[in-house]
Amino acid sequence: MFAALIAALGLAIGLALQGALANFAGDVLILTFHPFRIGDLVEIGGSTGVVEDIQLVNTVLISSVNFAVRPFARIEHYWDVYFDVTEQVKTRFDAEGISFPYPQQDVHVLQAGSDS
């Protein structure tokens, strides 16, 4: 009975640590085989960014798409300031040739008998 209790306890601990151990093993593989290095542009889990730091428990990415501008202003001026800052950022990005791709799908509807 004691052996069965130890086996059940070992199984419970193993299942509880399964995700953590898998993540740890993945991090060790990244540090060992260097599939990417600091400064590389990578896509990981649907997020694209530049590798800033590789550590034992995480990899830090810098993404140019995920940013927010939150201007501080008095309540009565907030929306005017917000829209003004947003317009200035957009105008500057356009001037610098910076654009952001958005997921899109083009649908072309053709009518029967048309040449297009």
Backbone as numpy.savetxt, mean C-alpha at the origin, in Angstrom:
# Nx Ny Nz CAx CAy CAz Cx Cy Cz
-2.74 -39.84 29.67 -3.56 -38.64 29.67 -2.70 -37.39 29.67
-1.58 -37.46 30.39 -0.68 -36.32 30.45 -0.08 -36.03 29.07
0.26 -37.07 28.32 0.83 -36.92 26.98 -0.18 -36.27 26.04
-1.45 -36.67 26.17 -2.49 -36.08 25.32 -2.66 -34.60 25.65
-2.57 -34.23 26.91 -2.68 -32.83 27.32 -1.51 -32.01 26.77
-0.31 -32.53 26.83 0.87 -31.86 26.29 0.75 -31.72 24.77
0.28 -32.76 24.10 0.11 -32.72 22.65 -0.93 -31.67 22.25
-2.04 -31.61 22.98 -3.08 -30.62 22.69 -2.57 -29.21 22.93
-1.80 -29.04 24.00 -1.22 -27.73 24.30 -0.23 -27.32 23.21
0.58 -28.25 22.75 1.53 -27.97 21.67 0.82 -27.60 20.39
-0.26 -28.30 20.08 -1.05 -27.99 18.88 -1.67 -26.60 18.98
-2.23 -26.27 20.15 -2.84 -24.96 20.34 -1.81 -23.85 20.19
-0.64 -24.03 20.77 0.42 -23.01 20.66 0.89 -22.90 19.22
1.05 -24.04 18.55 1.47 -24.02 17.16 0.49 -23.30 16.26
-0.80 -23.55 16.45 -1.82 -22.86 15.65 -1.86 -21.37 15.96
-1.66 -21.02 17.22 -1.68 -19.61 17.61 -0.50 -18.85 17.01
0.64 -19.51 16.88 1.84 -18.85 16.37 2.03 -19.03 14.86
1.13 -19.73 14.21 1.29 -20.06 12.80 1.50 -18.81 11.94
0.65 -17.82 12.07 0.77 -16.60 11.27 2.03 -15.82 11.58
2.35 -15.70 12.86 3.54 -14.96 13.27 4.81 -15.64 12.76
4.86 -16.98 12.86 6.03 -17.70 12.40 6.17 -17.63 10.87
5.06 -17.65 10.17 5.11 -17.53 8.71 5.64 -16.15 8.31
5.16 -15.11 8.98 5.66 -13.76 8.70 7.14 -13.64 9.02
7.56 -14.21 10.14 8.97 -14.18 10.53 9.83 -14.90 9.49
9.36 -16.06 9.04 10.11 -16.82 8.03 10.20 -16.03 6.73
9.12 -15.37 6.35 9.14 -14.54 5.14 10.13 -13.39 5.26
10.17 -12.77 6.43 11.11 -11.67 6.65 12.56 -12.16 6.60
12.82 -13.34 7.17 14.17 -13.90 7.11 14.57 -14.17 5.66
13.63 -14.69 4.86 13.92 -14.93 3.44 14.22 -13.63 2.70
13.48 -12.57 2.99 13.72 -11.28 2.35 15.11 -10.77 2.72
15.47 -10.87 4.00 16.78 -10.40 4.44 17.91 -11.27 3.88
17.64 -12.57 3.67 18.67 -13.48 3.20 18.90 -13.38 1.69
17.81 -13.42 0.92 17.93 -13.50 -0.54 17.84 -12.15 -1.24
17.45 -11.10 -0.54 17.38 -9.74 -1.08 16.64 -9.67 -2.42
15.37 -10.08 -2.49 14.65 -9.97 -3.75 14.45 -8.52 -4.18
14.52 -7.62 -3.23 14.51 -6.19 -3.52 15.37 -5.49 -2.49
15.80 -4.29 -2.85 16.70 -3.53 -2.00 16.11 -2.15 -1.72
16.68 -1.46 -0.76 16.25 -0.10 -0.45 16.40 0.75 -1.71
15.34 1.49 -2.03 15.33 2.32 -3.23 14.61 1.69 -4.40
14.34 0.38 -4.36 13.61 -0.30 -5.44 12.13 0.08 -5.42
11.53 0.18 -6.59 10.09 0.37 -6.71 9.46 -1.01 -6.76
8.56 -1.31 -5.82 7.94 -2.63 -5.72 6.43 -2.51 -5.56
5.76 -3.60 -5.87 4.33 -3.71 -5.58 4.16 -4.88 -4.63
3.64 -4.59 -3.44 3.48 -5.61 -2.41 2.05 -5.54 -1.89
1.33 -6.62 -2.02 -0.02 -6.67 -1.49 -0.94 -5.60 -2.05
-0.75 -5.22 -3.32 -1.59 -4.21 -3.93 -1.13 -2.79 -3.68
-0.07 -2.60 -2.91 0.48 -1.26 -2.66 1.78 -1.12 -3.42
1.92 -0.01 -4.14 3.13 0.27 -4.89 3.88 1.39 -4.20
5.19 1.22 -4.08 5.99 2.25 -3.44 7.47 1.95 -3.54
8.27 2.88 -3.04 9.72 2.73 -3.02 10.12 2.19 -1.65
10.96 1.17 -1.63 11.40 0.56 -0.38 12.29 1.55 0.36
11.86 1.92 1.55 12.63 2.86 2.37 13.49 2.13 3.39
12.98 1.03 3.95 13.71 0.31 4.99 13.24 -1.14 5.01
14.18 -2.06 5.24 13.86 -3.48 5.38 14.32 -3.89 6.77
13.37 -4.35 7.58 13.68 -4.77 8.94 13.26 -6.21 9.12
13.54 -6.76 10.28 13.23 -8.16 10.52 11.73 -8.42 10.55
10.94 -7.46 11.02 9.50 -7.70 11.15 8.65 -6.90 10.18
9.24 -6.00 9.41 8.44 -5.26 8.43 9.32 -4.62 7.37
8.68 -4.25 6.27 9.33 -3.52 5.19 8.56 -2.22 5.01
9.26 -1.10 5.01 8.63 0.21 4.94 8.69 0.69 3.50
7.51 1.06 2.97 7.41 1.60 1.61 7.03 3.06 1.68
7.54 3.84 0.72 7.08 5.22 0.53 6.24 5.22 -0.73
5.01 5.64 -0.63 4.12 5.69 -1.77 3.80 7.14 -2.10
3.96 7.50 -3.36 3.68 8.88 -3.76 2.19 9.13 -3.97
1.40 8.06 -3.97 -0.03 8.23 -4.23 -0.81 8.47 -2.94
-0.37 7.87 -1.85 -1.10 7.97 -0.60 -0.63 9.18 0.20
-1.26 10.29 -0.02 -0.92 11.48 0.74 -2.20 12.27 1.00
-2.14 13.14 1.95 -3.29 13.98 2.27 -2.80 15.37 2.62
-3.57 16.35 2.22 -3.30 17.74 2.59 -4.45 18.19 3.48
-4.12 18.57 4.69 -5.14 19.01 5.64 -4.78 20.41 6.14
-5.28 21.43 5.47 -4.93 22.78 5.91 -5.63 23.12 7.23
-4.93 23.88 8.06 -5.52 24.36 9.30 -5.99 25.79 9.08
-7.24 26.03 9.39 -7.82 27.37 9.20 -8.98 27.51 10.18
-9.40 28.72 10.35 -10.58 28.96 11.17 -11.78 28.30 10.51
-12.73 27.91 11.33 -13.89 27.17 10.83 -14.60 27.91 9.70
-14.75 29.19 9.84 -15.49 29.94 8.82 -14.72 30.05 7.49
-13.40 29.79 7.52 -12.59 29.88 6.30 -12.13 28.52 5.80
-12.47 27.45 6.51 -11.90 26.14 6.22 -12.12 25.71 4.77
-13.36 25.73 4.29 -13.63 25.21 2.95 -13.00 26.07 1.86
-12.97 27.37 2.05 -12.29 28.23 1.08 -10.80 27.88 1.01
-10.17 27.71 2.18 -8.76 27.37 2.23 -8.54 25.97 1.66
-9.39 25.02 2.02 -9.26 23.65 1.54 -9.29 23.60 0.01
-10.29 24.23 -0.60 -10.41 24.19 -2.07 -9.29 24.97 -2.73
-8.84 26.05 -2.12 -7.73 26.82 -2.68 -6.44 26.01 -2.66
-6.16 25.35 -1.54 -4.96 24.53 -1.45 -5.03 23.35 -2.42
-6.18 22.71 -2.53 -6.35 21.60 -3.46 -6.09 22.05 -4.89
-6.61 23.21 -5.25 -6.40 23.74 -6.60 -4.92 24.07 -6.83
-4.26 24.64 -5.83 -2.84 24.95 -5.97 -1.99 23.68 -6.15
-2.32 22.64 -5.38 -1.58 21.38 -5.50 -1.79 20.79 -6.89
-3.03 20.75 -7.35 -3.34 20.20 -8.68 -2.63 21.00 -9.77
-2.66 22.32 -9.68 -2.01 23.18 -10.68 -0.50 22.93 -10.71
0.10 22.80 -9.52 1.55 22.55 -9.45 1.89 21.17 -9.99
1.10 20.16 -9.66 1.34 18.82 -10.19 1.26 18.83 -11.71
0.25 19.50 -12.26 0.11 19.59 -13.71 1.32 20.28 -14.32
1.80 21.36 -13.69 2.96 22.10 -14.20 4.22 21.24 -14.18
4.34 20.35 -13.20 5.51 19.48 -13.07 5.36 18.18 -13.85
4.21 18.00 -14.51 3.97 16.78 -15.28 3.66 15.57 -14.43
3.16 15.78 -13.22 2.83 14.69 -12.31 1.36 14.34 -12.49
1.08 13.07 -12.77 -0.30 12.63 -12.89 -0.46 11.33 -12.10
-1.68 11.03 -11.73 -1.98 9.84 -10.96 -2.89 8.94 -11.77
-2.47 7.69 -11.99 -3.33 6.76 -12.73 -4.48 6.29 -11.84
-5.63 6.21 -12.42 -6.80 5.71 -11.71 -7.32 4.49 -12.46
-7.81 3.50 -11.75 -8.38 2.34 -12.43 -9.55 2.78 -13.29
-9.54 2.39 -14.53 -10.64 2.75 -15.42 -10.82 1.69 -16.46
-11.99 1.69 -17.06 -12.29 0.74 -18.11 -13.08 1.48 -19.18
-12.61 1.40 -20.42 -13.30 2.02 -21.54 -14.27 1.02 -22.14
-15.49 1.47 -22.36 -16.51 0.61 -22.96 -16.92 1.23 -24.29
-16.80 0.47 -25.35 -17.19 0.93 -26.68 -18.44 0.16 -27.09
-19.51 0.89 -27.39 -20.77 0.27 -27.79 -20.88 0.37 -29.31
-20.97 -0.75 -29.95 -21.11 -0.78 -31.41 -22.51 -1.24 -31.77
-23.08 -0.55 -32.73 -24.40 -0.93 -33.20 -24.25 -1.92 -34.36
-25.18 -2.83 -34.47 -25.14 -3.82 -35.55 -25.18 -3.10 -36.88
-24.27 -3.49 -37.78 -24.26 -2.92 -39.12 -23.41 -1.66 -39.23
-22.83 -1.18 -38.14 -22.00 0.03 -38.24 -20.60 -0.37 -38.67
-19.87 0.55 -39.27 -18.52 0.27 -39.76 -17.48 0.42 -38.66
-17.83 1.01 -37.53 -16.84 1.28 -36.48 -16.52 0.07 -35.68
